[in-house]
Amino acid sequence: MNKLLRVGLFGIGLEAYWAQFHGLKERLESYVRIVAGRLERPGVEVINLGLIDSPESAMEAGHAFRREDVDIIFLYVTTYALSSTVLPVLQRAKVPVVILNLQPTAAIDYAAFNAMGDRTRMTGDWLAHCSACPVPEIANVLNRAGIRFHQVTGVLEDDPECWSEVDAWIEAARVANVMSHNRLGLMGHYYNGMLDIATDTTRQIATFGGHIEIVEVEELAVLRREVSDANARERVAEFRDTFDVQADCMEEELLRAARTSLALDALVARKNLGSLAYYHMGSGCPELEDVISSVILGNSLLTARGIPVAGEYEVKNVQAMKILDTFGAGGSFTEYYAMDFNDDVVLMGHDGPGHINMRIQRGLR
């Protein structure tokens, strides 16, 4: 289950400034709106609380972010502000925070600034460029409070490197959000003797969140019995469109794999799975042997649809595959085969499910 990523945003200022410096608050609020616009994208809802300028509004902002169930908070430092306008927000929200130390321009226009001729106007303009001023104070307080944070420093506009870093934080938050809601199916058992593969599933859930559903091979076999001949033939046609089916591949084997593929689709839908790790010997039961020996094509189709599947009951591997898939990169269960010292490459592959959407570029090492 994928849940919409909810990104929290608030700017900070000092309430005492507004009466002294005409237009400063409105100017800073416009900067916050610019940041909000840069954070918006498909699959993301931005919860913009605007300018927080007092300990009282900070306390309410913390409650608001809790109510809105935000996954990450961007704190935009617009000008000098008290650390007491920051700490209550983050103490209550309890989610990762990124401090945006973004100056509105690369430098103050000194000539225009000095030509103002009005000390009050000059101070107001200076304060609009004063985003770096409270950052050390905020960092000091957050460190002493035990609140981890990250910082992005740059210019509000025309700074691609800065916004690329912000984009990376949003993508990281998206992955964390997906993993925390993912339902991982485990079907079968470990391969006897592969000691490195065994993992602590409780620790996986404690680290990433989500849920692990134990899935029975017998349930897959029952679903397979319900597949019609017509649907199986349609899935074989899909196999031929999707894969490079060799001429010596028997039609009966494709039909066998097609029935299992459709049963896998039904199982994933029934259990609402976002990923799957499996291995099963099927020893002593011909029906289970038939099912488990024909899963590879179906599992490859699932992996291509964003439901990664790893063989050998490899929990850690399928977790990594899900992370890469959420980043849009894709991942596949594979292992080292051999080394080619002549061409300086390592041969890799596996006879299990693959990620058919991945493309290997020639010349990559």
C-alpha positions as CSV (number, residue, x, y, z in Angstrom):
1,M,0.0,0.0,0.0
2,N,1.5,3.4,-1.1
3,K,0.4,6.3,1.0
4,L,0.6,9.9,-0.2
5,L,3.8,11.6,1.0
6,R,3.0,14.5,3.3
7,V,5.7,17.2,3.4
8,G,5.6,19.8,6.2
9,L,6.9,23.3,5.6
10,F,7.1,26.3,7.9
11,G,9.1,29.5,7.7
12,I,10.3,31.4,10.8
13,G,10.5,35.1,11.7
14,L,10.3,37.4,14.7
15,E,6.9,38.8,15.6
16,A,8.5,42.0,17.0
17,Y,9.8,43.0,13.5
18,W,6.4,43.3,11.8
19,A,5.4,46.6,13.3
20,Q,8.8,48.1,12.9
21,F,9.5,47.2,9.3
22,H,6.7,47.8,6.8
23,G,6.3,45.0,4.2
24,L,8.9,42.7,5.7
25,K,6.4,40.1,6.8
26,E,4.6,40.0,3.5
27,R,8.0,39.8,1.7
28,L,9.1,36.8,3.8
29,E,5.7,35.1,3.4
30,S,6.1,35.4,-0.4
31,Y,9.5,33.6,-0.1
32,V,7.8,30.8,1.9
33,R,5.3,30.4,-0.9
34,I,8.1,30.1,-3.4
35,V,9.6,27.2,-1.4
36,A,6.2,25.6,-1.1
37,G,5.9,25.7,-4.9
38,R,9.3,24.1,-5.3
39,L,8.3,21.2,-3.0
40,E,5.1,20.4,-4.8
41,R,5.1,17.5,-7.2
42,P,3.0,14.4,-8.1
43,G,2.4,12.1,-5.2
44,V,3.3,14.8,-2.6
45,E,1.1,16.9,-0.5
46,V,2.7,20.0,1.0
47,I,1.4,21.1,4.4
48,N,2.5,24.8,4.5
49,L,2.0,26.4,7.9
50,G,3.4,29.7,6.6
51,L,5.4,32.0,8.9
52,I,5.8,30.9,12.5
53,D,6.9,34.0,14.6
54,S,6.3,33.3,18.3
55,P,6.6,30.5,20.8
56,E,2.8,30.3,21.0
57,S,2.4,29.8,17.2
58,A,5.3,27.3,17.3
59,M,3.5,25.2,19.8
60,E,0.3,25.1,17.7
61,A,2.4,24.4,14.6
62,G,3.8,21.3,16.3
63,H,0.2,20.1,17.0
64,A,-0.8,20.9,13.4
65,F,2.0,18.8,11.9
66,R,1.0,15.9,14.2
67,R,-2.6,16.2,13.1
68,E,-1.5,16.3,9.4
69,D,0.7,13.2,9.9
70,V,3.6,14.7,8.0
71,D,6.5,12.5,7.0
72,I,9.3,15.1,6.8
73,I,9.5,18.8,7.7
74,F,11.4,21.5,5.8
75,L,12.2,24.5,8.1
76,Y,12.8,27.6,6.0
77,V,14.8,30.2,7.8
78,T,13.7,33.5,6.3
79,T,15.3,36.0,8.7
80,Y,16.5,36.1,12.3
81,A,14.1,34.2,14.6
82,L,14.2,32.9,18.1
83,S,15.1,29.2,18.6
84,S,12.0,29.1,20.8
85,T,9.9,29.4,17.5
86,V,11.6,26.2,16.3
87,L,12.0,23.8,19.1
88,P,8.3,23.3,20.1
89,V,7.4,22.5,16.5
90,L,10.1,19.8,16.1
91,Q,9.7,18.3,19.6
92,R,6.1,17.6,19.0
93,A,6.2,16.6,15.3
94,K,9.0,14.0,15.8
95,V,9.8,13.5,12.1
96,P,13.0,14.1,10.1
97,V,13.8,17.8,9.6
98,V,15.8,19.7,6.9
99,I,16.8,23.3,7.6
100,L,16.6,25.4,4.5
101,N,19.2,28.2,4.8
102,L,18.2,29.9,1.6
103,Q,19.1,33.5,0.9
104,P,16.7,35.3,-1.5
105,T,19.5,36.5,-3.7
106,A,23.2,35.5,-4.2
107,A,24.2,38.8,-2.6
108,I,22.7,42.0,-1.3
109,D,22.5,44.8,-3.9
110,Y,24.9,47.0,-2.0
111,A,24.5,50.1,-4.3
112,A,20.7,50.0,-4.1
113,F,20.9,49.3,-0.3
114,N,23.1,52.2,0.4
115,A,21.0,54.5,-1.8
116,M,17.9,53.9,0.4
117,G,18.8,56.8,2.7
118,D,16.4,55.5,5.4
119,R,17.8,53.5,8.3
120,T,14.6,51.7,9.0
121,R,14.1,50.7,5.4
122,M,17.7,49.6,5.2
123,T,17.4,47.5,8.3
124,G,14.2,45.9,6.9
125,D,15.9,45.0,3.7
126,W,18.9,43.7,5.5
127,L,16.6,41.4,7.6
128,A,15.1,40.0,4.4
129,H,18.6,38.7,3.5
130,C,19.3,37.5,7.1
131,S,18.5,33.8,6.7
132,A,21.9,32.6,7.9
133,C,21.8,34.7,11.1
134,P,19.9,32.3,13.4
135,V,21.1,29.0,11.9
136,P,23.9,28.5,14.4
137,E,21.5,29.2,17.3
138,I,19.0,26.7,15.9
139,A,21.7,24.1,15.4
140,N,23.0,24.6,18.9
141,V,19.5,24.2,20.4
142,L,18.6,21.1,18.3
143,N,21.9,19.4,19.1
144,R,21.3,20.0,22.8
145,A,17.8,18.8,22.6
146,G,18.9,15.6,20.8
147,I,17.0,16.4,17.6
148,R,18.8,15.3,14.5
149,F,18.6,17.6,11.5
150,H,20.1,18.2,8.1
151,Q,20.9,21.5,6.4
152,V,20.7,22.8,2.9
153,T,22.4,26.1,2.2
154,G,22.0,28.1,-1.0
155,V,20.0,30.7,-2.9
156,L,16.2,30.7,-3.0
157,E,16.1,30.9,-6.8
158,D,18.5,30.1,-9.7
159,D,20.4,27.6,-7.6
160,P,20.0,24.1,-9.2
161,E,22.5,22.4,-7.0
162,C,20.6,23.5,-3.9
163,W,17.2,22.4,-5.2
164,S,18.7,19.1,-6.4
165,E,19.7,18.4,-2.8
166,V,16.1,19.3,-1.7
167,D,14.7,17.0,-4.3
168,A,17.0,14.2,-3.0
169,W,15.6,14.6,0.5
170,I,12.0,14.4,-0.8
171,E,12.8,11.2,-2.7
172,A,14.4,9.8,0.4
173,A,11.3,10.6,2.4
174,R,9.2,9.0,-0.3
175,V,11.2,5.8,-0.1
176,A,10.9,5.8,3.7
177,N,7.1,6.4,3.4
178,V,6.7,3.5,0.9
179,M,8.8,1.1,3.1
180,S,6.8,2.0,6.2
181,H,3.6,1.0,4.5
182,N,4.8,-1.9,2.4
183,R,3.5,-5.4,3.0
184,L,6.2,-8.0,2.3
185,G,5.1,-11.5,1.7
186,L,7.3,-14.5,2.7
187,M,6.5,-17.7,1.1
188,G,8.2,-21.0,1.8
189,H,11.4,-21.3,3.8
190,Y,15.2,-20.8,3.7
191,Y,17.4,-22.9,1.5
192,N,19.1,-25.4,3.8
193,G,22.7,-24.4,4.7
194,M,22.7,-20.8,3.3
195,L,23.6,-19.3,6.7
196,D,24.1,-15.7,5.4
197,I,20.6,-15.3,4.1
198,A,18.8,-15.8,7.5
199,T,17.6,-12.4,8.8
200,D,15.8,-11.0,11.9
201,T,12.4,-10.1,10.5
202,T,11.5,-8.2,13.7
203,R,14.5,-6.0,13.1
204,Q,13.5,-5.4,9.5
205,I,10.1,-4.1,10.6
206,A,11.6,-2.1,13.5
207,T,13.9,-0.4,11.0
208,F,11.7,0.1,7.9
209,G,8.2,-0.3,9.3
210,G,5.5,-2.0,7.2
211,H,4.2,-5.6,7.7
212,I,5.5,-9.1,6.9
213,E,2.8,-11.5,5.8
214,I,3.6,-15.3,5.9
215,V,2.2,-16.7,2.7
216,E,1.5,-20.4,2.3
217,V,2.5,-22.2,-1.0
218,E,-0.7,-24.3,-0.6
219,E,-2.8,-21.1,-1.0
220,L,-1.0,-20.4,-4.3
221,A,-1.7,-23.9,-5.4
222,V,-5.4,-23.5,-4.6
223,L,-5.6,-20.3,-6.6
224,R,-3.8,-21.9,-9.5
225,R,-6.6,-24.5,-9.7
226,E,-9.1,-21.7,-10.4
227,V,-7.2,-20.4,-13.5
228,S,-9.2,-21.0,-16.7
229,D,-7.7,-22.4,-19.9
230,A,-8.6,-19.2,-21.8
231,N,-6.9,-16.9,-19.2
232,A,-3.8,-19.1,-19.3
233,R,-3.6,-18.8,-23.1
234,E,-3.9,-15.0,-22.8
235,R,-1.0,-15.0,-20.3
236,V,1.1,-17.1,-22.7
237,A,0.5,-14.5,-25.4
238,E,1.7,-11.8,-22.9
239,F,4.8,-13.9,-22.2
240,R,5.6,-14.0,-25.9
241,D,5.1,-10.2,-26.2
242,T,7.2,-9.5,-23.1
243,F,10.0,-12.1,-23.2
244,D,12.3,-13.5,-25.9
245,V,10.8,-17.0,-25.9
246,Q,13.2,-19.5,-27.5
247,A,11.9,-21.8,-30.2
248,D,12.7,-24.9,-28.1
249,C,10.5,-23.7,-25.2
250,M,7.5,-26.1,-25.1
251,E,4.0,-24.7,-25.2
252,E,3.0,-26.9,-22.2
253,E,5.7,-25.3,-20.1
254,L,4.5,-21.9,-21.0
255,L,1.0,-22.8,-20.1
256,R,2.2,-24.2,-16.8
257,A,4.0,-21.0,-16.0
258,A,1.0,-18.9,-17.2
259,R,-1.3,-20.6,-14.7
260,T,1.1,-20.0,-11.9
261,S,1.6,-16.4,-13.0
262,L,-2.1,-15.7,-12.8
263,A,-2.3,-17.4,-9.4
264,L,0.6,-15.2,-8.2
265,D,-1.3,-12.1,-9.4
266,A,-4.4,-13.3,-7.4
267,L,-2.3,-14.0,-4.3
268,V,-0.6,-10.6,-4.4
269,A,-4.0,-8.9,-4.8
270,R,-5.6,-11.0,-2.0
271,K,-2.7,-10.3,0.5
272,N,-2.1,-6.7,-0.8
273,L,1.6,-7.4,-1.1
274,G,4.1,-4.8,-2.3
275,S,7.0,-7.3,-2.4
276,L,7.7,-11.0,-2.0
277,A,10.6,-13.3,-1.1
278,Y,10.2,-17.0,-1.6
279,Y,11.8,-20.5,-1.8
280,H,10.2,-23.9,-1.4
281,M,11.3,-27.4,-2.1
282,G,7.8,-28.8,-2.7
283,S,9.2,-32.2,-1.8
284,G,6.7,-35.1,-1.6
285,C,3.7,-33.2,-3.1
286,P,3.6,-33.2,-6.9
287,E,1.1,-30.3,-7.0
288,L,3.4,-28.0,-4.9
289,E,6.4,-29.1,-6.9
290,D,4.6,-28.2,-10.1
291,V,3.6,-24.8,-8.7
292,I,7.0,-23.8,-7.2
293,S,8.9,-24.9,-10.3
294,S,6.9,-22.6,-12.6
295,V,7.0,-19.3,-10.7
296,I,9.9,-17.5,-12.5
297,L,8.0,-15.8,-15.4
298,G,5.1,-14.7,-13.1
299,N,7.5,-13.3,-10.5
300,S,9.4,-11.5,-13.3
301,L,6.2,-9.8,-14.4
302,L,5.4,-8.8,-10.8
303,T,8.9,-7.3,-10.4
304,A,8.4,-5.3,-13.5
305,R,5.1,-4.0,-12.1
306,G,6.7,-2.6,-9.0
307,I,6.2,-5.7,-6.8
308,P,9.8,-7.0,-6.5
309,V,10.3,-10.7,-6.0
310,A,13.5,-12.3,-4.7
311,G,14.2,-16.0,-4.6
312,E,15.9,-18.1,-1.9
313,Y,13.7,-16.4,0.7
314,E,16.1,-13.4,0.6
315,V,14.5,-10.8,2.8
316,K,17.3,-8.4,2.8
317,N,17.6,-8.5,-0.9
318,V,14.0,-7.9,-1.6
319,Q,14.0,-5.0,0.8
320,A,16.8,-3.5,-1.2
321,M,14.9,-4.2,-4.4
322,K,11.9,-2.4,-3.1
323,I,14.0,0.6,-2.1
324,L,15.6,0.8,-5.5
325,D,12.3,0.4,-7.2
326,T,10.8,3.3,-5.2
327,F,13.7,5.4,-6.4
328,G,12.8,4.5,-9.9
329,A,16.0,2.6,-10.5
330,G,14.9,-1.0,-10.2
331,G,16.7,-3.9,-8.7
332,S,17.1,-7.6,-9.4
333,F,18.0,-10.7,-7.4
334,T,21.4,-11.8,-8.7
335,E,24.7,-13.3,-7.7
336,Y,28.3,-13.5,-9.0
337,Y,28.9,-16.1,-11.6
338,A,32.5,-15.8,-12.8
339,M,35.2,-13.2,-13.5
340,D,36.4,-12.3,-16.9
341,F,39.9,-10.9,-16.4
342,N,40.4,-10.3,-20.1
343,D,37.6,-7.7,-20.3
344,D,37.8,-6.7,-16.7
345,V,34.1,-7.6,-15.9
346,V,32.3,-9.8,-13.5
347,L,29.6,-12.0,-14.9
348,M,26.4,-11.9,-12.9
349,G,23.0,-13.5,-13.2
350,H,20.5,-15.9,-11.6
351,D,18.0,-18.5,-12.7
352,G,15.2,-16.8,-10.6
353,P,13.0,-13.8,-11.4
354,G,14.6,-10.8,-13.1
355,H,13.7,-7.2,-13.5
356,I,12.8,-6.9,-17.2
357,N,12.6,-3.1,-17.1
358,M,16.3,-2.8,-16.3
359,R,18.7,-2.1,-19.1
360,I,22.4,-2.7,-18.9
361,Q,24.4,-0.1,-20.8
362,R,27.4,-1.3,-22.6
363,G,30.7,-0.3,-21.2
364,L,29.5,0.1,-17.6
365,R,31.8,-1.5,-15.0
